[in-house]
């Protein structure tokens, strides 16, 4: 299949699509100036900050506050650039079992849990089958296998790859949710740290229901080892933000799937709604 290059495709089609595209571009426009403030990371620096085994810390933040915090990081970080600039388009198709084992493992807080997705990087014409495994509350591991750009088929080789790194029943995996967003990716100039800022989140399960959120961004700090004294962590804690145990796949599934169990996710779902209100300033830890 051939994938579209604009995440607005998740909002469906019809007469309102042009209006939705214009609204989404208006939301993205302020981020282009923020992204342009960062120098571009060299290939060598990019490779040194791959961090396939790392500690992830996530935050939910109002978009206006996030822009003010992120622009202040320019002296300490470089951006991972794509041909169109420093903002990249991400397109992911998540796979799960018929009984949504991956979703429920995360909802229950299982110490060992997995996510399986095909992620497309349209700006670079790249596609990967990716498996993220949470070994405990601290450590995340990512395994990936290159695919032909635009391919989303889990054939025998791809299912064998998943089986080699997870105990999931791979023959039962099927498309569960498509997620799209724009991302500004930063790498630290002076330490083993990456920062991703995801904006313009959209999601759609196979049944066609849709969800989008433009006034809130997800900031994720990836480190090895964990450190609270880096510029980005100091800025986030100083703004009164707190860590969130959240997954875009899990939260979007909870929002879009009627009748699904989600009580344990309610604090994170509320955070998505309340993030439009700036938190009280707090002291860095």
C-alpha atoms as an extended CHARMM CRD file, in Angstrom:
* protein
*
       285  EXT
         1         1  UNK       CA              0.0000000000        0.0000000000        0.0000000000  PROA      1               0.0000000000
         2         2  UNK       CA              1.0380000000        3.6380000000       -0.3190000000  PROA      2               0.0000000000
         3         3  UNK       CA              0.6820000000        5.8540000000        2.7150000000  PROA      3               0.0000000000
         4         4  UNK       CA             -0.2260000000        9.5180000000        2.6570000000  PROA      4               0.0000000000
         5         5  UNK       CA              2.3530000000       12.0400000000        3.8200000000  PROA      5               0.0000000000
         6         6  UNK       CA              0.0240000000       14.2000000000        5.8860000000  PROA      6               0.0000000000
         7         7  UNK       CA             -1.3530000000       13.1170000000        9.2610000000  PROA      7               0.0000000000
         8         8  UNK       CA             -4.6180000000       14.9070000000        8.4330000000  PROA      8               0.0000000000
         9         9  UNK       CA             -5.6270000000       11.7760000000        6.5340000000  PROA      9               0.0000000000
        10        10  UNK       CA             -6.6260000000       10.2770000000        9.8800000000  PROA      10              0.0000000000
        11        11  UNK       CA             -9.5470000000       12.6530000000       10.0140000000  PROA      11              0.0000000000
        12        12  UNK       CA            -11.2400000000       10.9700000000        7.0820000000  PROA      12              0.0000000000
        13        13  UNK       CA            -12.3910000000       12.5990000000        3.8750000000  PROA      13              0.0000000000
        14        14  UNK       CA            -15.2550000000       14.6920000000        2.5900000000  PROA      14              0.0000000000
        15        15  UNK       CA            -16.0750000000       18.3630000000        2.2670000000  PROA      15              0.0000000000
        16        16  UNK       CA            -14.6630000000       19.2370000000        5.6990000000  PROA      16              0.0000000000
        17        17  UNK       CA            -11.2010000000       17.8050000000        5.0920000000  PROA      17              0.0000000000
        18        18  UNK       CA             -9.7400000000       21.0100000000        3.6500000000  PROA      18              0.0000000000
        19        19  UNK       CA            -10.9590000000       22.9600000000        6.6770000000  PROA      19              0.0000000000
        20        20  UNK       CA             -9.4770000000       20.4080000000        9.0540000000  PROA      20              0.0000000000
        21        21  UNK       CA             -6.1750000000       20.4880000000        7.1710000000  PROA      21              0.0000000000
        22        22  UNK       CA             -6.0760000000       24.2790000000        7.4340000000  PROA      22              0.0000000000
        23        23  UNK       CA             -6.8580000000       24.1710000000       11.1580000000  PROA      23              0.0000000000
        24        24  UNK       CA             -4.1570000000       21.5840000000       11.7880000000  PROA      24              0.0000000000
        25        25  UNK       CA             -1.5670000000       23.5350000000        9.8330000000  PROA      25              0.0000000000
        26        26  UNK       CA             -2.4660000000       26.6300000000       11.8650000000  PROA      26              0.0000000000
        27        27  UNK       CA             -1.7840000000       24.6500000000       15.0390000000  PROA      27              0.0000000000
        28        28  UNK       CA              1.5450000000       23.3870000000       13.6670000000  PROA      28              0.0000000000
        29        29  UNK       CA              2.7340000000       26.7800000000       12.3930000000  PROA      29              0.0000000000
        30        30  UNK       CA              3.8980000000       28.1540000000       15.7850000000  PROA      30              0.0000000000
        31        31  UNK       CA              6.0070000000       25.0320000000       16.2470000000  PROA      31              0.0000000000
        32        32  UNK       CA              7.9170000000       25.6130000000       13.0250000000  PROA      32              0.0000000000
        33        33  UNK       CA              9.5550000000       28.7160000000       14.5170000000  PROA      33              0.0000000000
        34        34  UNK       CA             10.4000000000       26.7870000000       17.6990000000  PROA      34              0.0000000000
        35        35  UNK       CA             11.8900000000       23.9160000000       15.6960000000  PROA      35              0.0000000000
        36        36  UNK       CA             13.9450000000       26.2950000000       13.5600000000  PROA      36              0.0000000000
        37        37  UNK       CA             15.7020000000       27.6230000000       16.6780000000  PROA      37              0.0000000000
        38        38  UNK       CA             17.6720000000       24.3830000000       17.0690000000  PROA      38              0.0000000000
        39        39  UNK       CA             20.8480000000       23.4630000000       15.1890000000  PROA      39              0.0000000000
        40        40  UNK       CA             20.6690000000       20.2670000000       13.1840000000  PROA      40              0.0000000000
        41        41  UNK       CA             22.2200000000       17.1890000000       14.7540000000  PROA      41              0.0000000000
        42        42  UNK       CA             25.0940000000       15.5960000000       12.8930000000  PROA      42              0.0000000000
        43        43  UNK       CA             24.8760000000       11.9800000000       11.7560000000  PROA      43              0.0000000000
        44        44  UNK       CA             27.5050000000       11.0770000000       14.3440000000  PROA      44              0.0000000000
        45        45  UNK       CA             25.5640000000       12.6950000000       17.1910000000  PROA      45              0.0000000000
        46        46  UNK       CA             22.3600000000       11.0620000000       16.0010000000  PROA      46              0.0000000000
        47        47  UNK       CA             24.0010000000        7.6320000000       16.0840000000  PROA      47              0.0000000000
        48        48  UNK       CA             25.4560000000        8.1930000000       19.5600000000  PROA      48              0.0000000000
        49        49  UNK       CA             21.9910000000        9.0380000000       20.9160000000  PROA      49              0.0000000000
        50        50  UNK       CA             20.1250000000        6.0340000000       19.4810000000  PROA      50              0.0000000000
        51        51  UNK       CA             19.2840000000        4.7320000000       23.0040000000  PROA      51              0.0000000000
        52        52  UNK       CA             17.3980000000        1.5800000000       22.0890000000  PROA      52              0.0000000000
        53        53  UNK       CA             17.6350000000        0.6050000000       25.7730000000  PROA      53              0.0000000000
        54        54  UNK       CA             16.7130000000        3.5240000000       27.9780000000  PROA      54              0.0000000000
        55        55  UNK       CA             14.5350000000        5.0100000000       30.7180000000  PROA      55              0.0000000000
        56        56  UNK       CA             11.5150000000        6.9310000000       29.3980000000  PROA      56              0.0000000000
        57        57  UNK       CA              9.7840000000        9.7370000000       31.2780000000  PROA      57              0.0000000000
        58        58  UNK       CA              6.6100000000       11.2330000000       29.7920000000  PROA      58              0.0000000000
        59        59  UNK       CA              4.8240000000       14.5100000000       30.4180000000  PROA      59              0.0000000000
        60        60  UNK       CA              1.5570000000       16.0010000000       29.1330000000  PROA      60              0.0000000000
        61        61  UNK       CA              1.6870000000       19.7400000000       28.6050000000  PROA      61              0.0000000000
        62        62  UNK       CA             -0.4630000000       22.5440000000       27.1670000000  PROA      62              0.0000000000
        63        63  UNK       CA              0.8950000000       23.4650000000       23.7430000000  PROA      63              0.0000000000
        64        64  UNK       CA              1.5230000000       27.1280000000       24.6180000000  PROA      64              0.0000000000
        65        65  UNK       CA              3.4900000000       26.2480000000       27.7550000000  PROA      65              0.0000000000
        66        66  UNK       CA              5.4100000000       23.5340000000       25.8970000000  PROA      66              0.0000000000
        67        67  UNK       CA              6.5710000000       25.9780000000       23.2250000000  PROA      67              0.0000000000
        68        68  UNK       CA              7.8060000000       28.4190000000       25.8690000000  PROA      68              0.0000000000
        69        69  UNK       CA              9.7510000000       25.6620000000       27.6380000000  PROA      69              0.0000000000
        70        70  UNK       CA             11.1670000000       23.9930000000       24.5410000000  PROA      70              0.0000000000
        71        71  UNK       CA             12.5170000000       27.1210000000       22.8640000000  PROA      71              0.0000000000
        72        72  UNK       CA             14.6770000000       27.7180000000       25.9470000000  PROA      72              0.0000000000
        73        73  UNK       CA             16.4420000000       24.4010000000       25.3580000000  PROA      73              0.0000000000
        74        74  UNK       CA             18.0760000000       25.5000000000       22.0870000000  PROA      74              0.0000000000
        75        75  UNK       CA             21.5620000000       26.0820000000       23.6150000000  PROA      75              0.0000000000
        76        76  UNK       CA             21.6800000000       22.5070000000       24.9550000000  PROA      76              0.0000000000
        77        77  UNK       CA             20.1320000000       20.3280000000       22.2330000000  PROA      77              0.0000000000
        78        78  UNK       CA             20.2070000000       19.7200000000       18.4880000000  PROA      78              0.0000000000
        79        79  UNK       CA             17.2730000000       18.6770000000       16.3040000000  PROA      79              0.0000000000
        80        80  UNK       CA             16.9810000000       15.5290000000       14.2300000000  PROA      80              0.0000000000
        81        81  UNK       CA             16.1430000000       17.0600000000       10.8840000000  PROA      81              0.0000000000
        82        82  UNK       CA             14.1110000000       15.7360000000        7.9650000000  PROA      82              0.0000000000
        83        83  UNK       CA             14.1990000000       17.0940000000        4.3870000000  PROA      83              0.0000000000
        84        84  UNK       CA             11.3150000000       19.4680000000        5.1140000000  PROA      84              0.0000000000
        85        85  UNK       CA             12.8620000000       20.9010000000        8.2870000000  PROA      85              0.0000000000
        86        86  UNK       CA             12.9400000000       19.9530000000       11.9820000000  PROA      86              0.0000000000
        87        87  UNK       CA              9.3080000000       18.7740000000       12.2880000000  PROA      87              0.0000000000
        88        88  UNK       CA              8.7100000000       15.2180000000       11.1370000000  PROA      88              0.0000000000
        89        89  UNK       CA              5.4760000000       13.3640000000       10.3030000000  PROA      89              0.0000000000
        90        90  UNK       CA              4.8790000000       10.0130000000       12.0310000000  PROA      90              0.0000000000
        91        91  UNK       CA              2.3240000000        7.4150000000       10.9470000000  PROA      91              0.0000000000
        92        92  UNK       CA              1.9220000000        4.2670000000       13.0740000000  PROA      92              0.0000000000
        93        93  UNK       CA             -0.3340000000        1.2320000000       12.7740000000  PROA      93              0.0000000000
        94        94  UNK       CA             -0.5380000000       -0.6510000000       16.0750000000  PROA      94              0.0000000000
        95        95  UNK       CA             -1.2280000000       -4.3620000000       16.2160000000  PROA      95              0.0000000000
        96        96  UNK       CA             -2.9320000000       -6.1860000000       19.0650000000  PROA      96              0.0000000000
        97        97  UNK       CA             -4.6380000000       -9.4960000000       19.7030000000  PROA      97              0.0000000000
        98        98  UNK       CA             -8.3820000000      -10.0530000000       19.3500000000  PROA      98              0.0000000000
        99        99  UNK       CA             -8.7660000000       -9.6910000000       23.1360000000  PROA      99              0.0000000000
       100       100  UNK       CA             -6.5020000000       -6.5890000000       23.1730000000  PROA      100             0.0000000000
       101       101  UNK       CA             -3.7910000000       -8.1930000000       25.2690000000  PROA      101             0.0000000000
       102       102  UNK       CA             -1.2920000000       -5.3650000000       24.7100000000  PROA      102             0.0000000000
       103       103  UNK       CA             -3.8600000000       -2.7750000000       25.7500000000  PROA      103             0.0000000000
       104       104  UNK       CA             -4.9390000000       -4.6400000000       28.8650000000  PROA      104             0.0000000000
       105       105  UNK       CA             -1.3640000000       -5.4590000000       29.9330000000  PROA      105             0.0000000000
       106       106  UNK       CA             -0.6290000000       -1.7290000000       29.9610000000  PROA      106             0.0000000000
       107       107  UNK       CA             -3.9440000000       -0.8720000000       31.6320000000  PROA      107             0.0000000000
       108       108  UNK       CA             -3.2270000000       -3.3690000000       34.4090000000  PROA      108             0.0000000000
       109       109  UNK       CA              0.3140000000       -2.0780000000       34.8310000000  PROA      109             0.0000000000
       110       110  UNK       CA              2.0080000000       -5.3980000000       34.1220000000  PROA      110             0.0000000000
       111       111  UNK       CA              5.7350000000       -5.1550000000       34.6800000000  PROA      111             0.0000000000
       112       112  UNK       CA              6.4600000000       -6.9530000000       31.3990000000  PROA      112             0.0000000000
       113       113  UNK       CA              4.3720000000       -5.5950000000       28.5300000000  PROA      113             0.0000000000
       114       114  UNK       CA              4.7780000000       -5.0130000000       24.8220000000  PROA      114             0.0000000000
       115       115  UNK       CA              3.5850000000       -2.8520000000       21.9490000000  PROA      115             0.0000000000
       116       116  UNK       CA              3.7990000000       -3.9170000000       18.3190000000  PROA      116             0.0000000000
       117       117  UNK       CA              3.5290000000       -1.3720000000       15.5360000000  PROA      117             0.0000000000
       118       118  UNK       CA              4.4950000000       -0.5950000000       11.9800000000  PROA      118             0.0000000000
       119       119  UNK       CA              5.8350000000        2.9430000000       11.9700000000  PROA      119             0.0000000000
       120       120  UNK       CA              6.2120000000        4.9690000000        8.7850000000  PROA      120             0.0000000000
       121       121  UNK       CA              8.5540000000        7.9270000000        8.4960000000  PROA      121             0.0000000000
       122       122  UNK       CA              7.1460000000        9.6070000000        5.3600000000  PROA      122             0.0000000000
       123       123  UNK       CA              9.6720000000       12.4490000000        5.3340000000  PROA      123             0.0000000000
       124       124  UNK       CA             12.4550000000        9.8960000000        4.8180000000  PROA      124             0.0000000000
       125       125  UNK       CA             10.5590000000        7.1590000000        2.9350000000  PROA      125             0.0000000000
       126       126  UNK       CA             11.2780000000        4.6540000000        5.7110000000  PROA      126             0.0000000000
       127       127  UNK       CA              9.1060000000        2.0360000000        7.3960000000  PROA      127             0.0000000000
       128       128  UNK       CA              9.9020000000       -0.2680000000       10.3130000000  PROA      128             0.0000000000
       129       129  UNK       CA              8.2360000000       -3.0210000000       12.2710000000  PROA      129             0.0000000000
       130       130  UNK       CA              8.8840000000       -1.9520000000       15.8550000000  PROA      130             0.0000000000
       131       131  UNK       CA              8.4310000000       -3.7870000000       19.1450000000  PROA      131             0.0000000000
       132       132  UNK       CA              8.6560000000       -1.8310000000       22.4050000000  PROA      132             0.0000000000
       133       133  UNK       CA              9.0070000000       -3.8740000000       25.5790000000  PROA      133             0.0000000000
       134       134  UNK       CA              8.6390000000       -2.4890000000       29.0680000000  PROA      134             0.0000000000
       135       135  UNK       CA             10.7410000000       -4.7300000000       31.2790000000  PROA      135             0.0000000000
       136       136  UNK       CA              9.8770000000       -2.9000000000       34.4790000000  PROA      136             0.0000000000
       137       137  UNK       CA              8.7280000000        0.5670000000       35.4830000000  PROA      137             0.0000000000
       138       138  UNK       CA             12.0830000000        2.0090000000       34.4690000000  PROA      138             0.0000000000
       139       139  UNK       CA             13.6070000000        0.2690000000       31.4620000000  PROA      139             0.0000000000
       140       140  UNK       CA             12.2180000000        0.2430000000       27.9070000000  PROA      140             0.0000000000
       141       141  UNK       CA             13.7420000000       -1.7750000000       25.0730000000  PROA      141             0.0000000000
       142       142  UNK       CA             12.9850000000       -1.2710000000       21.3850000000  PROA      142             0.0000000000
       143       143  UNK       CA             13.5860000000       -3.7650000000       18.5860000000  PROA      143             0.0000000000
       144       144  UNK       CA             12.9220000000       -2.9700000000       14.9580000000  PROA      144             0.0000000000
       145       145  UNK       CA             13.0600000000       -4.5350000000       11.5170000000  PROA      145             0.0000000000
       146       146  UNK       CA             13.2070000000       -2.5580000000        8.2800000000  PROA      146             0.0000000000
       147       147  UNK       CA             10.2530000000       -2.8910000000        5.8850000000  PROA      147             0.0000000000
       148       148  UNK       CA              9.6280000000       -1.7160000000        2.3640000000  PROA      148             0.0000000000
       149       149  UNK       CA              8.3170000000        1.8350000000        2.6610000000  PROA      149             0.0000000000
       150       150  UNK       CA              4.5520000000        1.8290000000        3.0870000000  PROA      150             0.0000000000
       151       151  UNK       CA              4.2940000000       -1.9100000000        3.7670000000  PROA      151             0.0000000000
       152       152  UNK       CA              2.1100000000       -2.8650000000        6.7400000000  PROA      152             0.0000000000
       153       153  UNK       CA              1.8590000000       -6.6090000000        6.2130000000  PROA      153             0.0000000000
       154       154  UNK       CA              2.8770000000       -8.9490000000        9.0140000000  PROA      154             0.0000000000
       155       155  UNK       CA              4.0520000000      -11.9180000000        6.9900000000  PROA      155             0.0000000000
       156       156  UNK       CA              5.8060000000      -15.0360000000        8.3240000000  PROA      156             0.0000000000
       157       157  UNK       CA              9.1810000000      -13.2770000000        8.6360000000  PROA      157             0.0000000000
       158       158  UNK       CA              7.6930000000      -10.3190000000       10.4940000000  PROA      158             0.0000000000
       159       159  UNK       CA              5.6970000000      -12.5150000000       12.8590000000  PROA      159             0.0000000000
       160       160  UNK       CA              8.8100000000      -14.5890000000       13.5360000000  PROA      160             0.0000000000
       161       161  UNK       CA             10.6360000000      -11.3730000000       14.4140000000  PROA      161             0.0000000000
       162       162  UNK       CA              7.9270000000      -10.4550000000       16.9500000000  PROA      162             0.0000000000
       163       163  UNK       CA              7.9280000000      -13.9900000000       18.3720000000  PROA      163             0.0000000000
       164       164  UNK       CA             11.6900000000      -13.8110000000       18.9150000000  PROA      164             0.0000000000
       165       165  UNK       CA             11.4060000000      -10.8110000000       21.2570000000  PROA      165             0.0000000000
       166       166  UNK       CA              7.9600000000      -11.2520000000       22.8850000000  PROA      166             0.0000000000
       167       167  UNK       CA              5.7380000000      -14.0690000000       24.1930000000  PROA      167             0.0000000000
       168       168  UNK       CA              2.7420000000      -12.6530000000       22.3130000000  PROA      168             0.0000000000
       169       169  UNK       CA              0.5890000000      -15.0620000000       20.2290000000  PROA      169             0.0000000000
       170       170  UNK       CA              1.8420000000      -13.6030000000       16.9530000000  PROA      170             0.0000000000
       171       171  UNK       CA             -0.6630000000      -15.4120000000       14.7270000000  PROA      171             0.0000000000
       172       172  UNK       CA             -3.4300000000      -13.5380000000       16.5510000000  PROA      172             0.0000000000
       173       173  UNK       CA             -2.0000000000      -10.0620000000       15.9630000000  PROA      173             0.0000000000
       174       174  UNK       CA             -4.1880000000       -7.8040000000       13.8160000000  PROA      174             0.0000000000
       175       175  UNK       CA             -4.4510000000       -4.0570000000       13.0890000000  PROA      175             0.0000000000
       176       176  UNK       CA             -5.9340000000       -2.2960000000       16.1170000000  PROA      176             0.0000000000
       177       177  UNK       CA             -5.3330000000        1.4520000000       15.8530000000  PROA      177             0.0000000000
       178       178  UNK       CA             -3.6820000000        4.0150000000       13.5820000000  PROA      178             0.0000000000
       179       179  UNK       CA             -1.9620000000        6.9650000000       15.2550000000  PROA      179             0.0000000000
       180       180  UNK       CA             -0.4780000000       10.0430000000       13.6200000000  PROA      180             0.0000000000
       181       181  UNK       CA              1.3420000000       13.1170000000       14.8720000000  PROA      181             0.0000000000
       182       182  UNK       CA              4.1050000000       15.6210000000       14.1660000000  PROA      182             0.0000000000
       183       183  UNK       CA              7.3390000000       15.3370000000       16.1520000000  PROA      183             0.0000000000
       184       184  UNK       CA             10.2370000000       17.5500000000       17.0820000000  PROA      184             0.0000000000
       185       185  UNK       CA             13.1140000000       15.2610000000       18.1020000000  PROA      185             0.0000000000
       186       186  UNK       CA             16.0290000000       16.6530000000       20.0770000000  PROA      186             0.0000000000
       187       187  UNK       CA             19.3270000000       15.0950000000       21.1320000000  PROA      187             0.0000000000
       188       188  UNK       CA             21.4260000000       16.4140000000       23.9830000000  PROA      188             0.0000000000
       189       189  UNK       CA             24.7330000000       17.9740000000       23.0630000000  PROA      189             0.0000000000
       190       190  UNK       CA             26.3260000000       16.8790000000       26.3100000000  PROA      190             0.0000000000
       191       191  UNK       CA             24.7790000000       13.6020000000       27.5070000000  PROA      191             0.0000000000
       192       192  UNK       CA             22.9460000000       10.3840000000       26.6550000000  PROA      192             0.0000000000
       193       193  UNK       CA             19.5120000000       11.9130000000       26.2620000000  PROA      193             0.0000000000
       194       194  UNK       CA             16.8370000000       12.3570000000       23.6190000000  PROA      194             0.0000000000
       195       195  UNK       CA             13.6740000000       14.4300000000       23.8430000000  PROA      195             0.0000000000
       196       196  UNK       CA             10.5810000000       14.0820000000       21.6630000000  PROA      196             0.0000000000
       197       197  UNK       CA              7.7320000000       16.5870000000       21.4890000000  PROA      197             0.0000000000
       198       198  UNK       CA              4.6210000000       15.1260000000       19.8370000000  PROA      198             0.0000000000
       199       199  UNK       CA              1.8640000000       17.4480000000       18.6430000000  PROA      199             0.0000000000
       200       200  UNK       CA             -1.3110000000       17.2470000000       16.5860000000  PROA      200             0.0000000000
       201       201  UNK       CA             -2.1830000000       13.7480000000       17.7980000000  PROA      201             0.0000000000
       202       202  UNK       CA             -4.8020000000       11.8590000000       15.7840000000  PROA      202             0.0000000000
       203       203  UNK       CA             -6.0550000000        8.2860000000       16.0600000000  PROA      203             0.0000000000
       204       204  UNK       CA             -8.4850000000        6.0070000000       14.2430000000  PROA      204             0.0000000000
       205       205  UNK       CA             -9.3480000000        2.3270000000       14.8500000000  PROA      205             0.0000000000
       206       206  UNK       CA            -10.4700000000        0.0530000000       11.9970000000  PROA      206             0.0000000000
       207       207  UNK       CA            -14.1440000000        0.8550000000       12.6080000000  PROA      207             0.0000000000
       208       208  UNK       CA            -13.6170000000        4.4430000000       11.4960000000  PROA      208             0.0000000000
       209       209  UNK       CA            -14.1400000000        6.3520000000       14.7550000000  PROA      209             0.0000000000
       210       210  UNK       CA            -11.7430000000        9.2870000000       15.0840000000  PROA      210             0.0000000000
       211       211  UNK       CA            -10.0170000000       11.2830000000       17.7950000000  PROA      211             0.0000000000
       212       212  UNK       CA             -7.6860000000       14.2660000000       17.6370000000  PROA      212             0.0000000000
       213       213  UNK       CA             -6.1820000000       16.7320000000       20.0710000000  PROA      213             0.0000000000
       214       214  UNK       CA             -4.2900000000       19.8790000000       19.1000000000  PROA      214             0.0000000000
       215       215  UNK       CA             -3.9370000000       21.9830000000       22.2700000000  PROA      215             0.0000000000
       216       216  UNK       CA             -1.9290000000       19.4090000000       24.2110000000  PROA      216             0.0000000000
       217       217  UNK       CA              1.4750000000       17.8880000000       23.4600000000  PROA      217             0.0000000000
       218       218  UNK       CA              3.2710000000       14.8270000000       24.8090000000  PROA      218             0.0000000000
       219       219  UNK       CA              6.8970000000       15.3250000000       25.8140000000  PROA      219             0.0000000000
       220       220  UNK       CA              9.0380000000       12.2440000000       26.3460000000  PROA      220             0.0000000000
       221       221  UNK       CA             12.5560000000       12.2800000000       27.7570000000  PROA      221             0.0000000000
       222       222  UNK       CA             14.6340000000        9.2050000000       26.9340000000  PROA      222             0.0000000000
       223       223  UNK       CA             17.7850000000        8.7370000000       29.0060000000  PROA      223             0.0000000000
       224       224  UNK       CA             20.5230000000        6.2700000000       29.8510000000  PROA      224             0.0000000000
       225       225  UNK       CA             20.9250000000        6.5410000000       32.8000000000  PROA      225             0.0000000000
       226       226  UNK       CA             18.0340000000        8.5120000000       34.3150000000  PROA      226             0.0000000000
       227       227  UNK       CA             18.9940000000       12.0060000000       35.4760000000  PROA      227             0.0000000000
       228       228  UNK       CA             16.8460000000       14.8350000000       36.8680000000  PROA      228             0.0000000000
       229       229  UNK       CA             19.5440000000       17.4930000000       36.4230000000  PROA      229             0.0000000000
       230       230  UNK       CA             19.4570000000       17.8400000000       32.6420000000  PROA      230             0.0000000000
       231       231  UNK       CA             18.1730000000       21.0950000000       31.1200000000  PROA      231             0.0000000000
       232       232  UNK       CA             14.9110000000       19.5940000000       29.8810000000  PROA      232             0.0000000000
       233       233  UNK       CA             14.0970000000       17.8210000000       33.1430000000  PROA      233             0.0000000000
       234       234  UNK       CA             14.8130000000       20.9720000000       35.1300000000  PROA      234             0.0000000000
       235       235  UNK       CA             12.5520000000       22.9850000000       32.8220000000  PROA      235             0.0000000000
       236       236  UNK       CA              9.6790000000       20.4760000000       33.0400000000  PROA      236             0.0000000000
       237       237  UNK       CA              9.8390000000       20.0490000000       36.8060000000  PROA      237             0.0000000000
       238       238  UNK       CA             10.3060000000       23.7830000000       37.2650000000  PROA      238             0.0000000000
       239       239  UNK       CA              7.0320000000       24.3750000000       35.4000000000  PROA      239             0.0000000000
       240       240  UNK       CA              5.2220000000       22.1020000000       37.8300000000  PROA      240             0.0000000000
       241       241  UNK       CA              4.7160000000       19.2410000000       35.3840000000  PROA      241             0.0000000000
       242       242  UNK       CA              4.6310000000       15.6720000000       36.6370000000  PROA      242             0.0000000000
       243       243  UNK       CA              5.5170000000       12.3700000000       35.0120000000  PROA      243             0.0000000000
       244       244  UNK       CA              2.7400000000       10.4140000000       33.3490000000  PROA      244             0.0000000000
       245       245  UNK       CA              2.5560000000        6.6680000000       32.7970000000  PROA      245             0.0000000000
       246       246  UNK       CA              0.8480000000        6.9560000000       29.4520000000  PROA      246             0.0000000000
       247       247  UNK       CA              0.8280000000        5.4320000000       26.0200000000  PROA      247             0.0000000000
       248       248  UNK       CA             -0.7320000000        7.1040000000       22.9810000000  PROA      248             0.0000000000
       249       249  UNK       CA             -1.9770000000        3.7160000000       21.8030000000  PROA      249             0.0000000000
       250       250  UNK       CA             -3.5070000000        2.8180000000       25.1600000000  PROA      250             0.0000000000
       251       251  UNK       CA             -5.1750000000        6.1690000000       25.8470000000  PROA      251             0.0000000000
       252       252  UNK       CA             -6.5610000000        6.5320000000       22.3180000000  PROA      252             0.0000000000
       253       253  UNK       CA             -7.9410000000        2.9850000000       22.5300000000  PROA      253             0.0000000000
       254       254  UNK       CA             -9.6220000000        3.8160000000       25.8380000000  PROA      254             0.0000000000
       255       255  UNK       CA            -11.2070000000        6.9060000000       24.2910000000  PROA      255             0.0000000000
       256       256  UNK       CA            -12.3160000000        5.3280000000       21.0280000000  PROA      256             0.0000000000
       257       257  UNK       CA            -13.4760000000        1.8440000000       22.0120000000  PROA      257             0.0000000000
       258       258  UNK       CA            -16.9170000000        1.8600000000       23.6220000000  PROA      258             0.0000000000
       259       259  UNK       CA            -17.3180000000       -0.3500000000       26.6720000000  PROA      259             0.0000000000
       260       260  UNK       CA            -13.6280000000       -1.0810000000       27.1070000000  PROA      260             0.0000000000
       261       261  UNK       CA            -12.3030000000       -1.3140000000       30.6710000000  PROA      261             0.0000000000
       262       262  UNK       CA            -10.3210000000        1.8220000000       31.4720000000  PROA      262             0.0000000000
       263       263  UNK       CA            -10.7780000000        2.7890000000       35.1430000000  PROA      263             0.0000000000
       264       264  UNK       CA             -7.0530000000        2.6170000000       35.8960000000  PROA      264             0.0000000000
       265       265  UNK       CA             -6.3830000000        4.9960000000       33.0230000000  PROA      265             0.0000000000
       266       266  UNK       CA             -8.7370000000        7.7200000000       34.2360000000  PROA      266             0.0000000000
       267       267  UNK       CA             -5.9790000000        9.8570000000       35.8450000000  PROA      267             0.0000000000
       268       268  UNK       CA             -4.0790000000        9.9740000000       32.5450000000  PROA      268             0.0000000000
       269       269  UNK       CA             -7.2630000000       10.5960000000       30.5460000000  PROA      269             0.0000000000
       270       270  UNK       CA             -8.0970000000       13.4910000000       32.8530000000  PROA      270             0.0000000000
       271       271  UNK       CA             -4.5730000000       14.8300000000       32.3770000000  PROA      271             0.0000000000
       272       272  UNK       CA             -5.1910000000       15.0870000000       28.6470000000  PROA      272             0.0000000000
       273       273  UNK       CA             -8.2630000000       17.1900000000       29.3410000000  PROA      273             0.0000000000
       274       274  UNK       CA             -6.7990000000       19.3090000000       32.1430000000  PROA      274             0.0000000000
       275       275  UNK       CA             -3.4890000000       19.9820000000       30.4010000000  PROA      275             0.0000000000
       276       276  UNK       CA             -5.0930000000       22.9500000000       28.6740000000  PROA      276             0.0000000000
       277       277  UNK       CA             -4.8640000000       24.6760000000       32.0680000000  PROA      277             0.0000000000
       278       278  UNK       CA             -1.2550000000       25.5500000000       33.0230000000  PROA      278             0.0000000000
       279       279  UNK       CA             -0.0700000000       23.8020000000       36.2190000000  PROA      279             0.0000000000
       280       280  UNK       CA              1.1970000000       25.6840000000       39.2090000000  PROA      280             0.0000000000
       281       281  UNK       CA              4.9170000000       26.2510000000       39.1280000000  PROA      281             0.0000000000
       282       282  UNK       CA              6.8380000000       23.6980000000       41.1420000000  PROA      282             0.0000000000
       283       283  UNK       CA             10.3410000000       23.1950000000       42.3540000000  PROA      283             0.0000000000
       284       284  UNK       CA             12.7300000000       21.0540000000       40.3150000000  PROA      284             0.0000000000
       285       285  UNK       CA             13.5150000000       17.7640000000       41.9580000000  PROA      285             0.0000000000
